[in-house]
Amino acid sequence: MSELSHEENFILDRLKENDGTLNYRKLQELCENEFEGVRLVLKKLKDKSLVDYEGMIPGFSAEITLIK
């Protein structure tokens, strides 16, 4: 597996801090001062099988779950 970006690691760390699950809106709030493009980063993490959520791109009410 390729090395993870700062943004990917940031999201994974926030999920770990919250027992592996966060609502998309809450996650977006946690990331807003760090970087933009949360959905794109989540899509990359899902493609790497590190997180899961319903659909191809997370909606505002989606629950983001840590797989690893």
The 8 nearest C-alpha neighbors of each residue, nearest first, counted from 0:
[[1, 2, 47, 3, 48, 49, 46, 44],
 [0, 2, 3, 4, 47, 44, 43, 7],
 [1, 3, 0, 4, 7, 5, 8, 47],
 [2, 4, 7, 8, 1, 5, 6, 0],
 [3, 5, 7, 6, 8, 2, 9, 40],
 [4, 6, 8, 7, 9, 3, 10, 34],
 [7, 5, 9, 4, 8, 10, 40, 34],
 [6, 8, 4, 10, 9, 5, 3, 40],
 [7, 9, 11, 5, 6, 10, 12, 4],
 [8, 10, 6, 12, 7, 11, 5, 13],
 [11, 9, 13, 7, 12, 8, 14, 6],
 [10, 12, 8, 14, 13, 9, 15, 7],
 [11, 13, 15, 9, 14, 10, 8, 16],
 [14, 12, 16, 10, 15, 11, 9, 17],
 [13, 15, 19, 11, 17, 16, 12, 20],
 [16, 14, 19, 12, 17, 18, 13, 11],
 [15, 17, 13, 14, 18, 12, 19, 11],
 [18, 16, 14, 15, 19, 20, 13, 21],
 [19, 17, 15, 20, 16, 14, 21, 65],
 [18, 20, 14, 65, 15, 17, 64, 21],
 [21, 19, 64, 63, 14, 18, 17, 65],
 [22, 20, 63, 62, 26, 23, 14, 25],
 [21, 23, 62, 25, 24, 61, 63, 26],
 [22, 24, 26, 61, 25, 59, 62, 27],
 [25, 23, 27, 26, 22, 59, 28, 60],
 [24, 26, 28, 22, 27, 23, 29, 21],
 [27, 25, 23, 29, 28, 24, 21, 22],
 [26, 28, 24, 30, 25, 29, 31, 23],
 [29, 27, 25, 31, 26, 30, 24, 32],
 [28, 30, 26, 27, 31, 25, 32, 13],
 [31, 29, 27, 33, 28, 32, 34, 26],
 [30, 32, 28, 33, 34, 29, 27, 35],
 [33, 31, 30, 34, 29, 28, 35, 27],
 [32, 34, 30, 31, 35, 6, 29, 9],
 [35, 33, 31, 32, 30, 36, 6, 37],
 [36, 34, 37, 31, 33, 30, 32, 38],
 [35, 37, 39, 38, 40, 34, 41, 27],
 [36, 38, 40, 39, 35, 41, 27, 30],
 [39, 37, 41, 40, 36, 42, 57, 56],
 [38, 40, 42, 36, 41, 37, 43, 56],
 [39, 41, 43, 37, 42, 38, 7, 44],
 [42, 40, 44, 38, 43, 39, 45, 37],
 [41, 43, 45, 39, 40, 44, 38, 46],
 [44, 42, 46, 40, 41, 45, 47, 39],
 [45, 43, 41, 47, 49, 46, 42, 50],
 [44, 46, 48, 50, 42, 47, 43, 49],
 [45, 47, 43, 44, 48, 42, 49, 50],
 [46, 48, 44, 45, 49, 43, 50, 0],
 [49, 47, 45, 46, 50, 44, 66, 51],
 [48, 50, 66, 44, 67, 47, 45, 65],
 [51, 49, 65, 45, 66, 64, 48, 44],
 [50, 52, 64, 45, 63, 65, 66, 53],
 [53, 51, 63, 62, 64, 54, 61, 57],
 [52, 54, 57, 61, 55, 51, 62, 56],
 [55, 53, 56, 52, 57, 58, 61, 51],
 [54, 56, 57, 53, 42, 52, 45, 58],
 [55, 57, 54, 42, 58, 38, 53, 41],
 [58, 56, 61, 54, 52, 38, 55, 53],
 [57, 59, 61, 60, 56, 23, 54, 53],
 [58, 60, 23, 61, 24, 57, 22, 62],
 [59, 61, 58, 23, 22, 62, 24, 57],
 [62, 60, 58, 23, 57, 59, 22, 63],
 [61, 63, 22, 21, 52, 23, 64, 60],
 [62, 64, 52, 21, 20, 22, 51, 61],
 [65, 63, 20, 51, 50, 19, 66, 62],
 [64, 66, 50, 19, 67, 49, 20, 14],
 [67, 65, 50, 49, 64, 51, 48, 19],
 [66, 49, 65, 50, 48, 19, 11, 64]]
